Amino acid sequence: MSKQIERKAKMIVDKSFQIAEIDKRVYGSFIEHLGRAVYTGIYQPGHVTADEEGFRKDVLELVKELEVPIIRYPGGNFVSNFFWEDSVGPKENRKKRLELAWRSLETNEFGLNEFAKWSEKAGSDIMMAVNLGTRGIADACNLLEYCNHESGSFYSDMRKEHGIEKPYKIKTWCLGNEMDGPWQIGHKTAKEYGRLAEETAKAMKLIDPSIELVSCGSSNVEMPTFPEWEATTLDADYDYVDYISLHNYYGNAENDTADFLAKTMDLENFLHTVIATCDYIKAKKRSKKTLNLSFDEWNVWFHSNAADDDIMTNHPWQVAPHLLEDLYTYEDAILVGLILITFLKHADRVKMACLAQLVNVIAPIMTEENGGAWKQTIFYPFMHASKYGRGVALQPVINTTKHDTKTHTDVTDIESVAVYNEEKEEVTIFAVNRNVEEEVFFEADMRGFEGMKVLEYSVLENDDKKAVNAITGEKVTPKAKTDFTFQDGIFETNMKDCSWNVIRFGK
């Protein structure tokens, strides 16, 4: 590269520097009975694209494009007042209920039976959440029996009466949702939740020892009880659970793009603190089990807050109101890319993650009730990571220039990670230049991989940080980049300010 640039990053990529095998479930997502996620989102009988089950085929095609391996259901805050029995069996017998979390009316026309069919068509497994807010151990066990037990018991036979001969065999279960939050229906103290989670987990694993259970962590990193909540709850349920959940959302309410893109430094601190707390309890209990992390709610969320408050306060009890419909900008897509890179850098402990959510509600996919479906800006970095981030995460050995922002110091210009797919003999580098003013000269030493060539170099680049996509057209889409050199195992390019870069090498 001939152009001299002051800002530089040099990365060494070697197959010996392995973090861990990436669990594909880190590319999971989330469907909650909230707003238009279900009704006019994934399900809309009568729509021009609806199949025989009422599922929108245009949405299914976009979900398949993202290759989502697992989807959390049915909440979220919704689950803390969820009566699962209302969501199964003949639709004419299902009760309409006041949905307290989002102050909407839930018709239960779409429920567990429908979601199981939909998720199979989408090629996704289910991460099922149980209600530990207004209900408890018995109801969680009954739901598990309905879903996973073969036959010969009351709830397994009820499932068969509903026309589902084979059990769903759902492997992953969340023990409630955000139980530390005062906004949660049935909010618990750490000691109350720890005991309830312990006893629920113990009972559920008696029914099906093969399941994996996720204990509720803190609702976000700003909670006054964080990380004491993790320490107290895990002290009770550590022996019976397999993961602890993490939730956090990011916003740019201050309209400071540079500081916004530095917020994955806060995410790094969050991960380190939760991992340290888990390992403290492991040591305290003299346990041989290492607890892993399920970051089962994450995204950018702040654009729609005022509109959401108005609907829930002044126009409650609607069916599928327009809630949490954030319209995502170009800079939001860059932050989503940074979050995914951060998860991959912690592939040894972050085994599951759910982009919240999948359709219409803070989502990569949007629908028009009487029209088509379209891709938000955040669709693309998630799609790239899900498609090409399968294999082994490689430790990023990188030396980069840095900058300061309003509330962060020593912010790396380049954040990057590489993924080695041995089966396909491919290496993919994901990199973000989060310097919002200057290009960065980027060099990757690939000499540890002989005989490789560049298969593809795809970028998101845009001078307008606030550019958005719409049903009428996309201002933010990936473009092929040809401005690079690759000689004698050394890759060089100039990465544009505030850009998402995907560089694929193969034989």
C-alpha positions as CSV (number, residue, x, y, z in Angstrom):
1,M,0.0,0.0,0.0
2,S,1.6,3.2,-1.1
3,K,-0.4,5.8,0.9
4,Q,1.3,6.7,4.2
5,I,-1.1,6.7,7.2
6,E,-0.1,7.7,10.7
7,R,-2.5,5.2,12.4
8,K,-1.5,1.6,12.2
9,A,-2.4,-1.9,13.4
10,K,-0.4,-5.1,13.0
11,M,-2.0,-8.4,13.7
12,I,-0.4,-11.9,13.8
13,V,-2.7,-14.8,13.0
14,D,-1.5,-18.3,13.9
15,K,-3.4,-21.5,14.3
16,S,-1.4,-22.2,17.5
17,F,-2.9,-19.2,19.3
18,Q,-6.3,-20.8,20.1
19,I,-8.9,-19.4,22.5
20,A,-11.5,-22.2,22.1
21,E,-13.9,-23.8,19.7
22,I,-16.8,-21.4,19.0
23,D,-20.2,-22.7,20.2
24,K,-22.5,-21.9,17.3
25,R,-25.1,-20.9,19.8
26,V,-23.3,-17.6,20.3
27,Y,-25.2,-16.5,17.1
28,G,-28.6,-17.1,18.8
29,S,-31.5,-14.7,18.9
30,F,-34.7,-14.1,20.7
31,I,-38.5,-14.0,20.0
32,E,-40.6,-12.6,22.8
33,H,-44.4,-12.0,22.9
34,L,-43.7,-8.3,22.8
35,G,-44.9,-5.7,20.2
36,R,-44.9,-7.1,16.7
37,A,-42.3,-9.8,17.1
38,V,-44.8,-12.6,16.8
39,Y,-48.0,-11.1,15.4
40,T,-47.3,-9.5,12.0
41,G,-43.7,-10.5,12.5
42,I,-43.1,-14.2,12.2
43,Y,-46.8,-15.0,12.2
44,Q,-49.5,-13.4,10.0
45,P,-52.2,-15.6,8.5
46,G,-53.6,-14.0,5.5
47,H,-50.4,-12.3,4.5
48,V,-49.5,-12.8,0.8
49,T,-46.4,-14.8,1.8
50,A,-48.1,-16.8,4.7
51,D,-47.7,-20.6,4.5
52,E,-50.3,-23.2,5.6
53,E,-49.4,-22.5,9.3
54,G,-49.7,-18.7,9.0
55,F,-45.9,-18.2,9.1
56,R,-44.5,-15.4,6.9
57,K,-42.2,-17.0,4.3
58,D,-40.5,-13.7,3.5
59,V,-39.4,-13.5,7.2
60,L,-38.4,-17.2,7.3
61,E,-36.1,-16.7,4.3
62,L,-34.3,-13.7,6.1
63,V,-34.0,-15.7,9.3
64,K,-32.4,-18.6,7.4
65,E,-30.0,-16.1,5.8
66,L,-28.8,-15.3,9.3
67,E,-28.3,-19.0,10.1
68,V,-29.6,-18.6,13.7
69,P,-28.9,-21.9,15.6
70,I,-31.0,-21.2,18.8
71,I,-33.8,-18.8,19.7
72,R,-34.9,-17.9,23.2
73,Y,-38.7,-18.0,23.8
74,P,-41.3,-16.7,25.0
75,G,-39.5,-13.9,27.0
76,G,-38.0,-11.8,28.4
77,N,-40.2,-9.9,30.8
78,F,-43.2,-11.6,29.2
79,V,-42.3,-15.0,30.8
80,S,-42.8,-13.8,34.4
81,N,-46.6,-13.8,34.0
82,F,-46.7,-16.6,31.3
83,F,-49.3,-19.4,31.7
84,W,-47.8,-22.0,29.3
85,E,-51.0,-24.1,29.3
86,D,-52.7,-21.2,27.5
87,S,-50.3,-21.5,24.6
88,V,-50.9,-25.2,23.7
89,G,-53.7,-27.3,22.3
90,P,-56.8,-26.2,20.3
91,K,-56.7,-22.4,19.6
92,E,-60.4,-22.0,20.3
93,N,-59.8,-23.1,23.9
94,R,-57.0,-20.7,24.6
95,K,-57.5,-17.8,27.0
96,K,-56.9,-14.1,26.2
97,R,-54.8,-12.6,28.9
98,L,-53.7,-9.1,30.1
99,E,-49.9,-9.2,29.4
100,L,-48.5,-7.2,32.4
101,A,-44.9,-6.7,31.3
102,W,-45.7,-4.7,28.2
103,R,-49.3,-3.8,29.0
104,S,-50.7,-5.5,25.9
105,L,-53.4,-8.0,25.2
106,E,-52.1,-11.6,24.5
107,T,-54.5,-13.6,22.4
108,N,-52.4,-16.8,22.6
109,E,-53.3,-17.6,19.0
110,F,-49.6,-18.3,18.6
111,G,-48.0,-20.3,21.3
112,L,-45.5,-23.0,22.2
113,N,-46.9,-25.5,19.7
114,E,-46.7,-23.0,16.9
115,F,-43.3,-21.7,17.9
116,A,-41.9,-25.3,17.8
117,K,-43.1,-25.7,14.3
118,W,-41.8,-22.3,13.2
119,S,-38.4,-22.8,14.8
120,E,-38.0,-26.2,13.0
121,K,-38.8,-24.4,9.7
122,A,-36.2,-21.8,10.6
123,G,-33.6,-24.4,11.4
124,S,-33.2,-23.2,15.0
125,D,-33.3,-25.0,18.3
126,I,-35.4,-23.5,21.2
127,M,-34.1,-21.9,24.4
128,M,-37.2,-22.2,26.6
129,A,-37.7,-19.9,29.6
130,V,-39.8,-20.9,32.6
131,N,-42.0,-18.5,34.7
132,L,-40.3,-18.1,38.1
133,G,-42.1,-14.7,38.7
134,T,-45.8,-15.5,39.3
135,R,-45.3,-19.3,39.2
136,G,-42.6,-21.8,40.3
137,I,-41.2,-25.3,40.6
138,A,-44.4,-27.3,39.8
139,D,-45.3,-25.3,36.7
140,A,-41.7,-25.5,35.4
141,C,-41.7,-29.3,35.9
142,N,-45.1,-29.6,34.2
143,L,-43.9,-27.6,31.1
144,L,-40.7,-29.7,30.9
145,E,-42.8,-32.9,31.1
146,Y,-45.0,-31.7,28.3
147,C,-42.1,-30.8,26.1
148,N,-39.6,-33.6,26.7
149,H,-41.1,-36.7,28.3
150,E,-41.9,-39.5,25.8
151,S,-45.3,-40.6,27.0
152,G,-47.4,-42.3,29.7
153,S,-47.6,-39.3,32.1
154,F,-50.4,-36.6,32.4
155,Y,-48.5,-33.8,30.5
156,S,-46.8,-35.9,28.0
157,D,-50.1,-37.5,27.1
158,M,-51.7,-34.1,26.9
159,R,-49.1,-33.2,24.3
160,K,-50.0,-36.3,22.3
161,E,-53.7,-35.3,22.5
162,H,-52.6,-32.0,21.0
163,G,-51.3,-33.9,18.0
164,I,-47.6,-33.8,18.9
165,E,-46.6,-37.4,19.0
166,K,-42.8,-36.9,19.5
167,P,-41.4,-34.9,22.4
168,Y,-39.8,-31.6,21.5
169,K,-36.6,-32.6,23.4
170,I,-35.7,-28.9,24.2
171,K,-32.2,-29.0,25.6
172,T,-31.7,-25.4,27.0
173,W,-33.9,-23.8,29.6
174,C,-33.7,-20.4,31.3
175,L,-34.7,-20.3,35.0
176,G,-36.8,-17.2,34.8
177,N,-35.8,-13.8,33.5
178,E,-34.1,-10.7,35.1
179,M,-35.4,-11.7,38.5
180,D,-33.2,-9.0,40.1
181,G,-35.2,-6.2,38.3
182,P,-37.9,-4.3,40.3
183,W,-39.8,-4.0,37.0
184,Q,-40.1,-7.8,36.9
185,I,-43.5,-9.3,37.8
186,G,-42.5,-11.5,40.8
187,H,-39.2,-9.8,41.4
188,K,-37.0,-11.6,43.9
189,T,-34.1,-10.8,46.2
190,A,-30.9,-12.7,45.4
191,K,-31.4,-15.1,48.3
192,E,-35.0,-15.8,47.3
193,Y,-34.1,-16.4,43.7
194,G,-31.1,-18.5,44.5
195,R,-33.1,-20.9,46.5
196,L,-36.0,-21.0,44.0
197,A,-33.6,-21.6,41.1
198,E,-31.7,-24.3,43.0
199,E,-34.9,-26.2,43.8
200,T,-36.4,-25.7,40.4
201,A,-33.2,-26.9,38.7
202,K,-32.9,-29.9,41.0
203,A,-36.5,-31.0,40.2
204,M,-36.2,-30.4,36.4
205,K,-33.0,-32.4,36.2
206,L,-34.8,-35.3,37.9
207,I,-37.3,-35.3,35.0
208,D,-34.7,-34.9,32.3
209,P,-31.0,-35.1,33.3
210,S,-29.8,-34.2,29.8
211,I,-31.1,-30.6,29.9
212,E,-28.9,-27.5,30.4
213,L,-30.0,-24.8,32.7
214,V,-29.3,-21.0,32.7
215,S,-29.4,-19.2,36.0
216,C,-30.5,-15.5,36.0
217,G,-27.6,-13.1,36.3
218,S,-27.9,-9.3,36.6
219,S,-30.3,-7.5,34.3
220,N,-27.5,-5.1,33.3
221,V,-24.1,-4.0,34.5
222,E,-25.6,-0.8,36.1
223,M,-27.7,-2.8,38.6
224,P,-26.9,-1.7,42.2
225,T,-26.8,-5.4,43.2
226,F,-24.2,-6.3,40.5
227,P,-22.1,-8.5,41.0
228,E,-23.3,-9.5,44.5
229,W,-26.4,-10.9,42.8
230,E,-24.3,-13.4,40.9
231,A,-22.3,-14.4,44.0
232,T,-25.3,-14.9,46.2
233,T,-27.5,-16.8,43.6
234,L,-24.7,-19.0,42.4
235,D,-23.8,-19.8,46.0
236,A,-27.2,-21.6,46.1
237,D,-27.6,-23.1,42.6
238,Y,-24.1,-23.5,41.2
239,D,-24.2,-27.3,41.5
240,Y,-27.4,-27.6,39.4
241,V,-27.0,-25.0,36.6
242,D,-24.8,-24.9,33.6
243,Y,-24.7,-21.2,32.6
244,I,-25.4,-17.8,34.1
245,S,-27.1,-15.2,31.9
246,L,-25.9,-11.7,31.1
247,H,-28.0,-8.9,29.7
248,N,-27.0,-5.5,28.5
249,Y,-28.1,-3.0,25.9
250,Y,-26.1,0.0,24.5
251,G,-27.2,3.4,23.3
252,N,-25.9,6.6,21.9
253,A,-28.3,9.1,23.6
254,E,-25.5,11.6,23.9
255,N,-24.9,11.5,20.1
256,D,-21.2,10.9,20.6
257,T,-20.2,8.3,18.0
258,A,-16.6,7.9,19.2
259,D,-17.6,7.3,22.8
260,F,-20.5,5.0,21.7
261,L,-18.1,2.7,19.8
262,A,-15.8,2.5,22.8
263,K,-18.6,0.9,24.9
264,T,-17.3,-2.6,24.2
265,M,-14.6,-1.7,26.7
266,D,-17.4,-1.6,29.3
267,L,-18.6,-5.0,27.9
268,E,-15.1,-6.4,28.4
269,N,-15.2,-5.3,32.1
270,F,-18.7,-6.8,32.5
271,L,-17.5,-10.2,31.1
272,H,-14.3,-10.2,33.3
273,T,-16.3,-9.5,36.4
274,V,-18.9,-12.2,35.8
275,I,-16.2,-14.8,34.9
276,A,-14.3,-13.9,38.1
277,T,-17.4,-14.2,40.2
278,C,-18.3,-17.6,38.7
279,D,-14.7,-18.8,39.4
280,Y,-14.8,-17.5,42.9
281,I,-17.9,-19.6,43.7
282,K,-16.2,-22.6,41.9
283,A,-13.2,-22.2,44.2
284,K,-15.4,-21.6,47.3
285,K,-17.3,-24.9,46.6
286,R,-14.2,-26.8,45.6
287,S,-16.1,-27.6,42.4
288,K,-14.6,-29.2,39.3
289,K,-17.3,-27.6,37.1
290,T,-16.6,-24.4,35.2
291,L,-19.7,-22.3,34.7
292,N,-20.0,-20.8,31.3
293,L,-21.9,-17.6,30.1
294,S,-25.1,-17.1,28.2
295,F,-25.3,-13.5,27.0
296,D,-28.9,-14.1,26.1
297,E,-30.0,-10.5,25.7
298,W,-27.8,-7.9,23.9
299,N,-28.2,-5.2,21.3
300,V,-28.4,-1.5,20.7
301,W,-31.6,-0.1,22.2
302,F,-32.5,3.5,22.8
303,H,-34.1,5.0,19.7
304,S,-37.7,4.1,20.5
305,N,-37.8,4.7,24.3
306,A,-40.1,7.8,24.3
307,A,-42.6,6.2,21.9
308,D,-42.7,3.0,23.9
309,D,-43.4,4.8,27.1
310,D,-46.3,6.7,25.5
311,I,-47.9,3.5,24.1
312,M,-47.7,1.5,27.4
313,T,-48.9,4.5,29.6
314,N,-51.5,6.1,27.4
315,H,-52.6,3.3,25.0
316,P,-52.4,0.0,26.9
317,W,-54.0,-3.4,26.2
318,Q,-53.6,-3.4,22.4
319,V,-52.8,-6.6,20.5
320,A,-49.3,-6.4,19.0
321,P,-48.7,-2.7,19.3
322,H,-45.7,-1.0,17.7
323,L,-43.2,-1.4,20.6
324,L,-39.4,-1.2,20.7
325,E,-39.2,-0.6,16.9
326,D,-35.7,1.0,16.9
327,L,-34.6,2.1,13.4
328,Y,-30.9,1.3,13.3
329,T,-28.2,3.5,12.0
330,Y,-24.9,2.8,10.3
331,E,-23.0,3.4,13.6
332,D,-25.3,0.9,15.4
333,A,-24.2,-1.7,12.9
334,I,-20.6,-1.0,13.7
335,L,-21.2,-1.4,17.5
336,V,-23.0,-4.7,16.8
337,G,-19.9,-5.9,15.0
338,L,-17.7,-4.8,17.9
339,I,-19.9,-6.8,20.3
340,L,-19.6,-9.9,18.2
341,I,-15.8,-9.6,18.1
342,T,-15.8,-9.2,21.9
343,F,-17.9,-12.4,22.3
344,L,-15.5,-14.3,20.0
345,K,-12.5,-13.1,22.0
346,H,-14.1,-14.8,25.0
347,A,-15.2,-18.0,23.2
348,D,-13.8,-20.1,26.0
349,R,-16.5,-18.9,28.3
350,V,-19.2,-17.1,26.3
351,K,-21.0,-20.2,24.8
352,M,-24.4,-18.8,24.0
353,A,-25.7,-15.3,23.2
354,C,-29.0,-14.0,21.9
355,L,-29.4,-10.9,19.8
356,A,-32.5,-9.3,21.2
357,Q,-34.6,-9.6,19.2
358,L,-35.1,-11.1,15.8
359,V,-38.1,-9.5,14.1
360,N,-39.6,-6.0,14.5
361,V,-38.7,-5.6,18.2
362,I,-35.1,-4.1,18.4
363,A,-34.4,-6.4,15.5
364,P,-32.3,-7.0,12.3
365,I,-35.5,-7.9,10.4
366,M,-38.5,-5.6,10.0
367,T,-41.9,-6.2,8.4
368,E,-44.7,-4.2,6.9
369,E,-48.1,-5.5,7.9
370,N,-49.4,-5.2,4.3
371,G,-46.1,-5.4,2.6
372,G,-42.7,-7.0,2.6
373,A,-39.8,-7.6,5.0
374,W,-36.5,-5.8,5.0
375,K,-33.0,-5.8,6.5
376,Q,-31.9,-3.3,9.1
377,T,-28.2,-2.1,9.1
378,I,-27.4,-4.5,12.0
379,F,-28.5,-7.5,9.9
380,Y,-25.1,-7.5,8.0
381,P,-22.4,-7.8,10.7
382,F,-24.6,-10.4,12.5
383,M,-25.0,-12.4,9.2
384,H,-21.2,-12.2,8.5
385,A,-20.3,-13.4,11.9
386,S,-22.9,-16.2,11.9
387,K,-21.8,-17.5,8.5
388,Y,-18.1,-17.2,8.7
389,G,-17.5,-17.2,12.5
390,R,-17.7,-21.0,12.9
391,G,-14.6,-22.9,14.0
392,V,-11.9,-22.0,16.5
393,A,-11.4,-18.5,17.7
394,L,-7.8,-17.4,17.5
395,Q,-6.1,-15.2,20.1
396,P,-5.7,-11.8,18.5
397,V,-2.1,-10.8,18.8
398,I,-2.4,-7.2,17.7
399,N,-0.6,-3.9,18.1
400,T,-2.7,-0.9,17.3
401,T,-2.7,2.8,17.7
402,K,-5.2,4.2,20.3
403,H,-7.3,7.2,21.0
404,D,-9.3,8.8,23.8
405,T,-13.0,9.5,23.9
406,K,-15.2,11.5,26.3
407,T,-15.5,8.7,28.9
408,H,-12.9,6.1,27.7
409,T,-9.1,6.3,27.5
410,D,-6.7,4.2,25.4
411,V,-9.4,3.0,23.0
412,T,-7.9,0.7,20.4
413,D,-8.3,2.0,16.8
414,I,-8.7,-1.6,15.5
415,E,-10.6,-4.3,17.3
416,S,-10.2,-7.7,15.6
417,V,-10.4,-11.4,16.0
418,A,-9.7,-14.3,13.6
419,V,-11.6,-17.6,13.2
420,Y,-10.0,-20.8,11.8
421,N,-12.3,-23.3,10.2
422,E,-10.1,-26.3,9.8
423,E,-12.7,-28.4,8.0
424,K,-13.1,-25.8,5.2
425,E,-9.4,-24.7,5.4
426,E,-10.5,-21.1,5.8
427,V,-9.5,-18.2,8.1
428,T,-11.8,-15.2,8.6
429,I,-10.6,-11.9,10.1
430,F,-13.3,-9.7,11.6
431,A,-12.1,-6.2,12.2
432,V,-13.6,-2.8,13.1
433,N,-11.8,0.5,12.7
434,R,-13.6,2.4,15.5
435,N,-11.6,5.6,15.0
436,V,-14.4,7.8,13.6
437,E,-12.0,10.4,12.0
438,E,-9.0,8.6,10.5
439,E,-8.2,5.6,8.3
440,V,-5.9,3.0,9.8
441,F,-3.2,1.0,7.9
442,F,-3.9,-2.6,8.8
443,E,-1.4,-5.5,8.4
444,A,-2.1,-9.1,9.1
445,D,0.7,-11.6,9.2
446,M,-0.8,-14.8,7.8
447,R,2.5,-16.8,7.3
448,G,1.2,-19.4,9.8
449,F,-1.2,-20.5,7.1
450,E,0.6,-21.6,3.9
451,G,-1.1,-21.7,0.5
452,M,-3.9,-19.3,1.4
453,K,-5.4,-16.7,-0.9
454,V,-8.0,-14.0,-0.3
455,L,-11.4,-15.4,-1.1
456,E,-13.4,-12.3,-0.3
457,Y,-13.0,-8.9,1.4
458,S,-16.4,-7.5,2.4
459,V,-16.9,-4.1,4.1
460,L,-19.5,-1.8,5.6
461,E,-18.3,1.7,4.9
462,N,-20.4,4.9,5.0
463,D,-19.6,8.6,5.5
464,D,-23.1,9.1,7.0
465,K,-23.0,7.6,10.5
466,K,-26.8,8.1,10.8
467,A,-27.7,6.3,7.6
468,V,-30.6,3.9,7.9
469,N,-32.2,1.2,5.8
470,A,-35.9,1.1,4.9
471,I,-38.4,-1.0,2.9
472,T,-37.9,1.5,0.1
473,G,-34.1,0.9,-0.1
474,E,-30.9,0.1,1.8
475,K,-28.3,2.8,2.3
476,V,-26.1,0.4,4.3
477,T,-25.1,-2.8,2.6
478,P,-21.9,-4.8,2.3
479,K,-19.5,-4.0,-0.6
480,A,-16.6,-6.0,-2.0
481,K,-13.3,-4.3,-1.4
482,T,-10.3,-4.8,-3.8
483,D,-7.9,-2.2,-2.4
484,F,-5.5,-4.5,-0.6
485,T,-2.3,-6.5,-1.2
486,F,-1.5,-10.0,-0.1
487,Q,2.1,-11.1,-0.8
488,D,4.4,-13.7,0.9
489,G,1.7,-14.2,3.6
490,I,1.4,-10.5,4.6
491,F,-2.1,-8.9,4.1
492,E,-2.2,-5.1,3.9
493,T,-5.0,-2.6,3.5
494,N,-6.2,0.8,4.6
495,M,-9.3,0.5,6.8
496,K,-11.7,3.4,6.5
497,D,-12.7,5.3,9.6
498,C,-15.7,3.7,11.4
499,S,-15.9,0.6,9.2
500,W,-16.7,-3.2,9.5
501,N,-14.3,-5.5,7.7
502,V,-14.6,-9.2,6.9
503,I,-11.5,-10.7,5.2
504,R,-11.8,-14.4,4.2
505,F,-8.8,-16.5,3.4
506,G,-8.8,-20.0,1.9
507,K,-7.0,-22.5,-0.2
